[in-house]
């Protein structure tokens, strides 16, 4: 699934994102709105990760959809 599809289906996909990153709140996921860079930033901030690691995790999440 590409990011345009993820963005279009964000209400369905955000449940899977919540399972992947349990520390993200509903407000966090609303802020992301299916935007890849927003999600990377939130994952990076909540989990204290380097940007590269957050990108890797988001890319793995995308590949699993």
Helices and strands as residue ranges (DSSP letters): H 3-8, H 10-20, H 26-32, H 36-47, H 51-63
